[in-house]
Structure formats: structure tokens, C-alpha cells
Amino acid sequence: VAHKITQLSPEILECVASRLEREHKVSDMSTDEKRALDLLKHVNAISARVPGSEASRIFTRNEIRSYYGFFGLPHLFFTFNPSVAHSPLFQVM
């Protein structure tokens, strides 16, 4: 992955970003732009294992949604809400 990153130029990455913002087709991209897009998929897969990253949150969200598909929707919800006056976490904030 590191070798592929060094082969990409900033201009190619900017071109891919602008194409994605304008929602162009992937089939219209050049081979360098397609390689940059494939590299983005690898980076997201790696960052899914980094705690607290956006990809990690998406991974966890999708995992929870897969439980819904397997077990069905929950019938009972539990929400834990600590008291602001007694919680050390809120006292530090």
C-alpha cells in the first residue's frame, strides 16, 4: 500500500476528489485515477481497525445492523444516562 501511495501525485488525487464531488462515473476515469480510488478502499479497510476513526464507526454501525438482520429488531431498549451531578466524567467536562 505504501508503494502505491508514493506513486500517486497530488494532482491525480485532486482530480479524483473533484470527480467524486461532481458524481461522475467511475468508468470515465483514467487508469491512474482508478488506482487512486482502489487505494482509497484499502485505506478505509485498514482504518476500520483503528479505534475511534470514522471507518471504525461505520464498521461498528454495519455490524449492529447485521445483528438486526439476523436476530430481528429489538423489542426492549435500554438507555443508560448517568446523572450529571454524580458522574466524574461530566464533572471533568
N, CA, C and O atoms as CSV, one atom per row, in Angstrom:
chain,resi,resn,atom,element,x,y,z
A,1,VAL,N,N,0.833,-1.187,0.000
A,1,VAL,CA,C,0.000,0.000,0.000
A,1,VAL,C,C,0.876,1.249,0.000
A,1,VAL,O,O,0.572,2.219,-0.693
A,2,ALA,N,N,1.964,1.229,0.775
A,2,ALA,CA,C,2.842,2.398,0.850
A,2,ALA,C,C,3.487,2.685,-0.500
A,2,ALA,O,O,3.659,3.846,-0.870
A,3,HIS,N,N,3.840,1.645,-1.231
A,3,HIS,CA,C,4.443,1.836,-2.551
A,3,HIS,C,C,3.446,2.486,-3.514
A,3,HIS,O,O,3.823,3.328,-4.329
A,4,LYS,N,N,2.196,2.098,-3.418
A,4,LYS,CA,C,1.165,2.684,-4.284
A,4,LYS,C,C,0.922,4.147,-3.942
A,4,LYS,O,O,0.656,4.958,-4.830
A,5,ILE,N,N,1.011,4.488,-2.660
A,5,ILE,CA,C,0.804,5.882,-2.256
A,5,ILE,C,C,1.899,6.768,-2.836
A,5,ILE,O,O,1.622,7.876,-3.295
A,6,THR,N,N,3.139,6.288,-2.820
A,6,THR,CA,C,4.242,7.097,-3.335
A,6,THR,C,C,4.170,7.291,-4.835
A,6,THR,O,O,4.747,8.247,-5.354
A,7,GLN,N,N,3.480,6.414,-5.548
A,7,GLN,CA,C,3.363,6.542,-6.996
A,7,GLN,C,C,2.311,7.558,-7.422
A,7,GLN,O,O,2.318,8.006,-8.568
A,8,LEU,N,N,1.413,7.926,-6.525
A,8,LEU,CA,C,0.352,8.866,-6.879
A,8,LEU,C,C,0.814,10.305,-6.704
A,8,LEU,O,O,1.541,10.633,-5.766
A,9,SER,N,N,0.384,11.141,-7.612
A,9,SER,CA,C,0.699,12.562,-7.495
A,9,SER,C,C,-0.486,13.294,-6.869
A,9,SER,O,O,-1.618,12.817,-6.949
A,10,PRO,N,N,-0.237,14.448,-6.246
A,10,PRO,CA,C,-1.344,15.214,-5.658
A,10,PRO,C,C,-2.375,15.657,-6.689
A,10,PRO,O,O,-3.555,15.803,-6.369
A,11,GLU,N,N,-1.933,15.870,-7.925
A,11,GLU,CA,C,-2.865,16.285,-8.972
A,11,GLU,C,C,-3.896,15.198,-9.265
A,11,GLU,O,O,-5.070,15.489,-9.492
A,12,ILE,N,N,-3.444,13.942,-9.258
A,12,ILE,CA,C,-4.367,12.830,-9.519
A,12,ILE,C,C,-5.390,12.729,-8.389
A,12,ILE,O,O,-6.577,12.519,-8.637
A,13,LEU,N,N,-4.923,12.880,-7.145
A,13,LEU,CA,C,-5.837,12.806,-6.010
A,13,LEU,C,C,-6.856,13.945,-6.039
A,13,LEU,O,O,-8.029,13.738,-5.729
A,14,GLU,N,N,-6.409,15.147,-6.411
A,14,GLU,CA,C,-7.338,16.276,-6.528
A,14,GLU,C,C,-8.352,16.046,-7.639
A,14,GLU,O,O,-9.521,16.403,-7.500
A,15,CYS,N,N,-7.907,15.450,-8.740
A,15,CYS,CA,C,-8.809,15.166,-9.859
A,15,CYS,C,C,-9.859,14.133,-9.453
A,15,CYS,O,O,-11.034,14.273,-9.792
A,16,VAL,N,N,-9.434,13.093,-8.724
A,16,VAL,CA,C,-10.378,12.073,-8.255
A,16,VAL,C,C,-11.381,12.691,-7.284
A,16,VAL,O,O,-12.577,12.406,-7.354
A,17,ALA,N,N,-10.888,13.538,-6.376
A,17,ALA,CA,C,-11.780,14.173,-5.409
A,17,ALA,C,C,-12.808,15.061,-6.106
A,17,ALA,O,O,-13.983,15.054,-5.738
A,18,SER,N,N,-12.381,15.812,-7.092
A,18,SER,CA,C,-13.332,16.683,-7.800
A,18,SER,C,C,-14.334,15.871,-8.604
A,18,SER,O,O,-15.501,16.251,-8.703
A,19,ARG,N,N,-13.894,14.759,-9.180
A,19,ARG,CA,C,-14.827,13.902,-9.928
A,19,ARG,C,C,-15.870,13.288,-8.991
A,19,ARG,O,O,-17.047,13.192,-9.339
A,20,LEU,N,N,-15.432,12.877,-7.813
A,20,LEU,CA,C,-16.369,12.284,-6.863
A,20,LEU,C,C,-17.343,13.323,-6.326
A,20,LEU,O,O,-18.508,13.015,-6.077
A,21,GLU,N,N,-16.870,14.548,-6.148
A,21,GLU,CA,C,-17.776,15.606,-5.691
A,21,GLU,C,C,-18.851,15.897,-6.723
A,21,GLU,O,O,-19.999,16.179,-6.379
A,22,ARG,N,N,-18.466,15.825,-8.003
A,22,ARG,CA,C,-19.426,16.102,-9.074
A,22,ARG,C,C,-20.190,14.854,-9.497
A,22,ARG,O,O,-21.000,14.896,-10.423
A,23,GLU,N,N,-19.923,13.724,-8.799
A,23,GLU,CA,C,-20.620,12.452,-9.028
A,23,GLU,C,C,-20.502,11.971,-10.471
A,23,GLU,O,O,-21.496,11.602,-11.097
A,24,HIS,N,N,-19.278,11.980,-10.988
A,24,HIS,CA,C,-19.035,11.438,-12.321
A,24,HIS,C,C,-18.933,9.922,-12.248
A,24,HIS,O,O,-18.768,9.355,-11.168
A,25,LYS,N,N,-19.031,9.269,-13.401
A,25,LYS,CA,C,-18.938,7.822,-13.459
A,25,LYS,C,C,-17.492,7.375,-13.261
A,25,LYS,O,O,-16.554,8.061,-13.667
A,26,VAL,N,N,-17.330,6.220,-12.633
A,26,VAL,CA,C,-16.003,5.657,-12.426
A,26,VAL,C,C,-15.435,5.164,-13.754
A,26,VAL,O,O,-14.219,5.157,-13.943
A,27,SER,N,N,-16.290,4.759,-14.656
A,27,SER,CA,C,-15.817,4.247,-15.948
A,27,SER,C,C,-15.161,5.334,-16.788
A,27,SER,O,O,-14.394,5.017,-17.697
A,28,ASP,N,N,-15.441,6.610,-16.511
A,28,ASP,CA,C,-14.833,7.705,-17.264
A,28,ASP,C,C,-13.450,8.076,-16.748
A,28,ASP,O,O,-12.780,8.915,-17.351
A,29,MET,N,N,-13.005,7.474,-15.647
A,29,MET,CA,C,-11.717,7.820,-15.050
A,29,MET,C,C,-10.566,7.153,-15.785
A,29,MET,O,O,-10.732,6.107,-16.412
A,30,SER,N,N,-9.387,7.780,-15.696
A,30,SER,CA,C,-8.183,7.194,-16.284
A,30,SER,C,C,-7.691,6.061,-15.386
A,30,SER,O,O,-8.225,5.851,-14.296
A,31,THR,N,N,-6.682,5.337,-15.840
A,31,THR,CA,C,-6.174,4.208,-15.049
A,31,THR,C,C,-5.525,4.687,-13.760
A,31,THR,O,O,-5.658,4.032,-12.726
A,32,ASP,N,N,-4.822,5.822,-13.800
A,32,ASP,CA,C,-4.223,6.359,-12.568
A,32,ASP,C,C,-5.291,6.756,-11.562
A,32,ASP,O,O,-5.132,6.533,-10.362
A,33,GLU,N,N,-6.374,7.340,-12.046
A,33,GLU,CA,C,-7.460,7.744,-11.159
A,33,GLU,C,C,-8.156,6.524,-10.568
A,33,GLU,O,O,-8.560,6.547,-9.406
A,34,LYS,N,N,-8.301,5.463,-11.352
A,34,LYS,CA,C,-8.910,4.237,-10.829
A,34,LYS,C,C,-8.023,3.587,-9.771
A,34,LYS,O,O,-8.523,3.033,-8.793
A,35,ARG,N,N,-6.692,3.657,-9.969
A,35,ARG,CA,C,-5.776,3.125,-8.965
A,35,ARG,C,C,-5.873,3.916,-7.665
A,35,ARG,O,O,-5.798,3.341,-6.579
A,36,ALA,N,N,-6.040,5.228,-7.775
A,36,ALA,CA,C,-6.201,6.057,-6.575
A,36,ALA,C,C,-7.489,5.698,-5.847
A,36,ALA,O,O,-7.521,5.672,-4.617
A,37,LEU,N,N,-8.538,5.426,-6.591
A,37,LEU,CA,C,-9.806,5.044,-5.980
A,37,LEU,C,C,-9.703,3.676,-5.311
A,37,LEU,O,O,-10.269,3.475,-4.236
A,38,ASP,N,N,-8.991,2.730,-5.929
A,38,ASP,CA,C,-8.769,1.422,-5.309
A,38,ASP,C,C,-7.944,1.551,-4.041
A,38,ASP,O,O,-8.181,0.839,-3.065
A,39,LEU,N,N,-6.974,2.459,-4.055
A,39,LEU,CA,C,-6.158,2.682,-2.873
A,39,LEU,C,C,-6.998,3.230,-1.722
A,39,LEU,O,O,-6.754,2.899,-0.562
A,40,LEU,N,N,-7.973,4.056,-2.034
A,40,LEU,CA,C,-8.872,4.590,-1.012
A,40,LEU,C,C,-9.652,3.468,-0.336
A,40,LEU,O,O,-9.900,3.531,0.868
A,41,LYS,N,N,-10.040,2.451,-1.085
A,41,LYS,CA,C,-10.736,1.306,-0.494
A,41,LYS,C,C,-9.843,0.563,0.487
A,41,LYS,O,O,-10.303,0.124,1.541
A,42,HIS,N,N,-8.547,0.418,0.137
A,42,HIS,CA,C,-7.609,-0.254,1.039
A,42,HIS,C,C,-7.388,0.557,2.311
A,42,HIS,O,O,-7.322,-0.004,3.405
A,43,VAL,N,N,-7.274,1.859,2.169
A,43,VAL,CA,C,-7.062,2.712,3.331
A,43,VAL,C,C,-8.272,2.653,4.258
A,43,VAL,O,O,-8.102,2.617,5.477
A,44,ASN,N,N,-9.480,2.641,3.717
A,44,ASN,CA,C,-10.680,2.535,4.557
A,44,ASN,C,C,-10.728,1.193,5.270
A,44,ASN,O,O,-11.152,1.119,6.423
A,45,ALA,N,N,-10.298,0.128,4.594
A,45,ALA,CA,C,-10.302,-1.191,5.232
A,45,ALA,C,C,-9.298,-1.239,6.381
A,45,ALA,O,O,-9.560,-1.867,7.407
A,46,ILE,N,N,-8.164,-0.586,6.219
A,46,ILE,CA,C,-7.152,-0.564,7.274
A,46,ILE,C,C,-7.614,0.316,8.424
A,46,ILE,O,O,-7.467,-0.057,9.588
A,47,SER,N,N,-8.169,1.476,8.113
A,47,SER,CA,C,-8.566,2.401,9.177
A,47,SER,C,C,-9.800,1.916,9.933
A,47,SER,O,O,-10.122,2.468,10.985
A,48,ALA,N,N,-10.493,0.910,9.432
A,48,ALA,CA,C,-11.640,0.352,10.156
A,48,ALA,C,C,-11.194,-0.324,11.439
A,48,ALA,O,O,-11.997,-0.514,12.352
A,49,ARG,N,N,-9.920,-0.689,11.517
A,49,ARG,CA,C,-9.386,-1.336,12.725
A,49,ARG,C,C,-8.794,-0.327,13.705
A,49,ARG,O,O,-8.365,-0.713,14.792
A,50,VAL,N,N,-8.761,0.960,13.345
A,50,VAL,CA,C,-8.232,1.988,14.234
A,50,VAL,C,C,-9.372,2.483,15.119
A,50,VAL,O,O,-10.350,3.026,14.605
A,51,PRO,N,N,-9.272,2.309,16.438
A,51,PRO,CA,C,-10.372,2.717,17.325
A,51,PRO,C,C,-10.644,4.217,17.250
A,51,PRO,O,O,-9.718,5.027,17.287
A,52,GLY,N,N,-11.907,4.571,17.144
A,52,GLY,CA,C,-12.309,5.970,17.121
A,52,GLY,C,C,-12.320,6.614,15.759
A,52,GLY,O,O,-12.794,7.743,15.626
A,53,SER,N,N,-11.807,5.933,14.722
A,53,SER,CA,C,-11.803,6.524,13.388
A,53,SER,C,C,-13.207,6.456,12.784
A,53,SER,O,O,-14.059,5.693,13.241
A,54,GLU,N,N,-13.426,7.255,11.766
A,54,GLU,CA,C,-14.738,7.273,11.107
A,54,GLU,C,C,-15.033,5.911,10.475
A,54,GLU,O,O,-16.169,5.437,10.518
A,55,ALA,N,N,-14.020,5.288,9.894
A,55,ALA,CA,C,-14.224,3.964,9.299
A,55,ALA,C,C,-14.563,2.934,10.371
A,55,ALA,O,O,-15.341,2.014,10.118
A,56,SER,N,N,-13.993,3.076,11.557
A,56,SER,CA,C,-14.310,2.173,12.665
A,56,SER,C,C,-15.765,2.328,13.088
A,56,SER,O,O,-16.445,1.344,13.381
A,57,ARG,N,N,-16.230,3.562,13.116
A,57,ARG,CA,C,-17.633,3.800,13.480
A,57,ARG,C,C,-18.571,3.204,12.436
A,57,ARG,O,O,-19.586,2.600,12.783
A,58,ILE,N,N,-18.238,3.371,11.179
A,58,ILE,CA,C,-19.068,2.804,10.108
A,58,ILE,C,C,-19.070,1.282,10.199
A,58,ILE,O,O,-20.108,0.645,10.017
A,59,PHE,N,N,-17.891,0.693,10.485
A,59,PHE,CA,C,-17.783,-0.753,10.619
A,59,PHE,C,C,-18.671,-1.255,11.758
A,59,PHE,O,O,-19.382,-2.247,11.603
A,60,THR,N,N,-18.628,-0.565,12.904
A,60,THR,CA,C,-19.438,-0.963,14.057
A,60,THR,C,C,-20.921,-0.790,13.775
A,60,THR,O,O,-21.735,-1.637,14.145
A,61,ARG,N,N,-21.268,0.313,13.118
A,61,ARG,CA,C,-22.673,0.553,12.762
A,61,ARG,C,C,-23.198,-0.556,11.845
A,61,ARG,O,O,-24.311,-1.048,12.031
A,62,ASN,N,N,-22.398,-0.939,10.867
A,62,ASN,CA,C,-22.811,-2.007,9.958
A,62,ASN,C,C,-22.901,-3.344,10.672
A,62,ASN,O,O,-23.751,-4.173,10.348
A,63,GLU,N,N,-22.020,-3.552,11.646
A,63,GLU,CA,C,-22.072,-4.786,12.419
A,63,GLU,C,C,-23.369,-4.862,13.234
A,63,GLU,O,O,-23.994,-5.920,13.309
A,64,ILE,N,N,-23.768,-3.750,13.838
A,64,ILE,CA,C,-25.018,-3.704,14.607
A,64,ILE,C,C,-26.209,-3.937,13.687
A,64,ILE,O,O,-27.142,-4.655,14.044
A,65,ARG,N,N,-26.177,-3.335,12.512
A,65,ARG,CA,C,-27.279,-3.534,11.557
A,65,ARG,C,C,-27.367,-4.976,11.076
A,65,ARG,O,O,-28.456,-5.465,10.776
A,66,SER,N,N,-26.229,-5.658,11.002
A,66,SER,CA,C,-26.267,-7.068,10.611
A,66,SER,C,C,-26.933,-7.914,11.695
A,66,SER,O,O,-27.576,-8.920,11.395
A,67,TYR,N,N,-26.776,-7.500,12.970
A,67,TYR,CA,C,-27.487,-8.193,14.047
A,67,TYR,C,C,-28.993,-8.041,13.874
A,67,TYR,O,O,-29.744,-8.978,14.143
A,68,TYR,N,N,-29.435,-6.879,13.431
A,68,TYR,CA,C,-30.863,-6.682,13.182
A,68,TYR,C,C,-31.364,-7.657,12.128
A,68,TYR,O,O,-32.451,-8.219,12.263
A,69,GLY,N,N,-30.585,-7.854,11.096
A,69,GLY,CA,C,-30.987,-8.778,10.042
A,69,GLY,C,C,-31.022,-10.215,10.521
A,69,GLY,O,O,-31.878,-10.993,10.098
A,70,PHE,N,N,-30.096,-10.575,11.402
A,70,PHE,CA,C,-30.019,-11.954,11.869
A,70,PHE,C,C,-31.021,-12.243,12.986
A,70,PHE,O,O,-31.726,-13.250,12.941
A,71,PHE,N,N,-31.086,-11.354,13.996
A,71,PHE,CA,C,-31.941,-11.583,15.153
A,71,PHE,C,C,-33.282,-10.870,15.081
A,71,PHE,O,O,-34.194,-11.205,15.837
A,72,GLY,N,N,-33.424,-9.898,14.193
A,72,GLY,CA,C,-34.633,-9.086,14.148
A,72,GLY,C,C,-34.455,-7.842,15.007
A,72,GLY,O,O,-33.469,-7.713,15.733
A,73,LEU,N,N,-35.399,-6.948,14.920
A,73,LEU,CA,C,-35.320,-5.713,15.696
A,73,LEU,C,C,-35.529,-5.990,17.175
A,73,LEU,O,O,-36.327,-6.856,17.532
A,74,PRO,N,N,-34.824,-5.268,18.044
A,74,PRO,CA,C,-35.001,-5.499,19.477
A,74,PRO,C,C,-36.365,-4.998,19.947
A,74,PRO,O,O,-36.892,-4.017,19.422
A,75,HIS,N,N,-36.925,-5.681,20.936
A,75,HIS,CA,C,-38.226,-5.310,21.468
A,75,HIS,C,C,-38.102,-4.435,22.700
A,75,HIS,O,O,-39.063,-3.781,23.104
A,76,LEU,N,N,-36.918,-4.421,23.297
A,76,LEU,CA,C,-36.700,-3.662,24.514
A,76,LEU,C,C,-35.404,-2.883,24.362
A,76,LEU,O,O,-34.370,-3.453,24.015
A,77,PHE,N,N,-35.456,-1.589,24.620
A,77,PHE,CA,C,-34.279,-0.741,24.536
A,77,PHE,C,C,-33.884,-0.300,25.929
A,77,PHE,O,O,-34.743,-0.025,26.767
A,78,PHE,N,N,-32.603,-0.233,26.176
A,78,PHE,CA,C,-32.088,0.242,27.455
A,78,PHE,C,C,-31.180,1.428,27.172
A,78,PHE,O,O,-30.230,1.310,26.399
A,79,THR,N,N,-31.457,2.552,27.782
A,79,THR,CA,C,-30.642,3.747,27.623
A,79,THR,C,C,-30.046,4.095,28.965
A,79,THR,O,O,-30.768,4.306,29.940
A,80,PHE,N,N,-28.728,4.156,29.017
A,80,PHE,CA,C,-28.022,4.499,30.240
A,80,PHE,C,C,-27.682,5.975,30.198
A,80,PHE,O,O,-26.994,6.424,29.282
A,81,ASN,N,N,-28.144,6.720,31.153
A,81,ASN,CA,C,-27.906,8.150,31.222
A,81,ASN,C,C,-27.452,8.506,32.632
A,81,ASN,O,O,-28.280,8.619,33.536
A,82,PRO,N,N,-26.134,8.685,32.835
A,82,PRO,CA,C,-25.665,8.979,34.196
A,82,PRO,C,C,-26.086,10.382,34.633
A,82,PRO,O,O,-26.249,11.286,33.813
A,83,SER,N,N,-26.252,10.533,35.909
A,83,SER,CA,C,-26.611,11.832,36.471
A,83,SER,C,C,-25.429,12.779,36.341
A,83,SER,O,O,-24.292,12.402,36.626
A,84,VAL,N,N,-25.688,13.987,35.917
A,84,VAL,CA,C,-24.634,14.968,35.726
A,84,VAL,C,C,-23.990,15.345,37.053
A,84,VAL,O,O,-22.785,15.589,37.105
A,85,ALA,N,N,-24.759,15.394,38.104
A,85,ALA,CA,C,-24.245,15.822,39.408
A,85,ALA,C,C,-23.289,14.805,40.022
A,85,ALA,O,O,-22.396,15.185,40.780
A,86,HIS,N,N,-23.456,13.519,39.710
A,86,HIS,CA,C,-22.659,12.480,40.373
A,86,HIS,C,C,-21.634,11.815,39.459
A,86,HIS,O,O,-20.856,10.980,39.919
A,87,SER,N,N,-21.619,12.161,38.204
A,87,SER,CA,C,-20.715,11.498,37.259
A,87,SER,C,C,-19.374,12.221,37.197
A,87,SER,O,O,-19.348,13.423,36.932
A,88,PRO,N,N,-18.261,11.532,37.431
A,88,PRO,CA,C,-16.946,12.178,37.341
A,88,PRO,C,C,-16.619,12.605,35.905
A,88,PRO,O,O,-15.867,13.556,35.691
A,89,LEU,N,N,-17.177,11.911,34.947
A,89,LEU,CA,C,-16.947,12.269,33.553
A,89,LEU,C,C,-17.515,13.661,33.236
A,89,LEU,O,O,-16.861,14.464,32.572
A,90,PHE,N,N,-18.695,13.930,33.699
A,90,PHE,CA,C,-19.315,15.233,33.434
A,90,PHE,C,C,-18.685,16.342,34.284
A,90,PHE,O,O,-18.693,17.506,33.883
A,91,GLN,N,N,-18.140,15.989,35.454
A,91,GLN,CA,C,-17.502,16.987,36.295
A,91,GLN,C,C,-16.189,17.466,35.690
A,91,GLN,O,O,-15.792,18.614,35.895
A,92,VAL,N,N,-15.518,16.600,34.950
A,92,VAL,CA,C,-14.278,16.983,34.271
A,92,VAL,C,C,-14.572,17.862,33.079
A,92,VAL,O,O,-13.808,18.778,32.776
A,93,MET,N,N,-15.665,17.593,32.403
A,93,MET,CA,C,-16.029,18.393,31.227
A,93,MET,C,C,-16.427,19.754,31.700
A,93,MET,O,O,-16.778,20.611,30.889
